[in-house]
């Protein structure tokens, strides 16, 4: 099915490429892709740019239909896409968020250094693998009633913290403080609750992971210091989402939106873009249900981090406090948010869809933690399991150009089947071990599908965002131990 | 006639299911979805059974609802389904009884997770040459 795209792209500068508004009749705004010439060649290999053009059909879209350098072909929206719509006449689209609502990343620091953990990595990985449920159909360690589940959906991180899974301060270092207030559990189906209840506190499978990392390169010493990071220090990164609950919420509302498209006479080039006016009952209900799934995902990552703290404390015979296991930040990269921006000198509220894109707010933005006011919001970019991950900070330029958004990861270039073909008889686990990375996965298939060659080089992706000024590199982390589903 | 084929998509995976009738396409698309989950096509014992009723505005929407419902059963009952009986069927409604075996019994293993059934590149039509019905569905994995 792979087919290259040869549509028009106007070069604006070395990192910005525009799909003109007249490319398809029906586009309301132009498309804008952030990429280097090298990444652009990969981007043209599939139909992701066509999807960027398709998103420009959404009623009420403002500015550009945006694509980050990690963009790849998704369903409806490309993965790595950003679209902001006007609250007055615009739409909200579940396809612009994705099935894994609030799939996201959190980064935790430690006082440990590489020297101190070097000999214990394998033991640590085994302990984490044993403690944190992962893999397909895994059931969590949390047993709660449906009533309690509704509280999780309403309160997010706060629920987890109040129930002993974390520290009071953790929510302060989470996007939205780990809770979107518009969540209304009444709008979440029984099917979604049933899928989500046994899975709370599970990592999931596919590209989700928990990684022990070492800070390997510092780009901005001052900002790194404010984040409590220095070279050779150990960090932990957690990548997970809203599990079956979020998948079901999206599926349920896609059905609602298919009907809404007819009801409101919306013309779209792809059914997966189905949407409804933000102020319609369908739009409002989806947003309130999406907030529930987002809150579930924050509670999920919060519980996983709590057990990680316990494992680290056990392995290093200390306490989480003494080990300095502080949450640096938690970001959502599949979400729609109502945010305020300046448009032609006026403050307006927009619905920003980030589908495989990360919020990247600048210094002194009111929505970022007090402790980070001077440096800007930390942006966490996971790479594939064999290469690097990055921490960046948001900039003022991101507010002006990308509705405060940046890339979210490496971006897939090979389908899972073709990755497996490339792997053939290779032993990925051994190859990574030879590079000093201990990986433990529920299935060997996952390791083949998730190998480095299946992804773009995250360093190239991050470089585009850095060079274009949309976000600034702070530190790079190298994986030492990885657990996967 | 093949029951189904697996097709590739950068981030995802899909199937093309075939059938002499629309009902057969529904059954074969279900078999294709469980093949993606388990990478096995062999039969398992039909120890558990579930019955349900669905309705939708179009045949394509009914196919999405059908596969989504089976995915929900798989994930909540932890059951691999391999026998699908459509007791009643029209373009807009169906009543089904499906049979399968729990994960863990008989060393049944799951190879990968499917997050959801998408509308992306969705197609349900009759091939005028072969006279066979075919459906294309992409899954988010």
Interface residues (C-beta under 8 A of the other chain):
Chain A: X1 X2 X46 X72 X73 X74 X75 X76 X79 X98 X99 X100 X135 X136 X137 X191 X194 X195 X198 X204 X205 X206 X244 X247 X248 X250 X251 X254 X255 X258 X259 X270 X271 X272 X274 X412 X413 X414 X415 X416 X417 X418 X443 X445 X446 X449 X485
Chain B: X6 X7 X8 X9 X10 X11 X12 X13 X14 X37 X39 X56 X57 X61 X64 X65 X68 X72 X75 X76 X78 X103 X109 X110 X111 X112 X113 X115 X116 X117 X118 X119 X120 X121 X122 X138 X140 X141
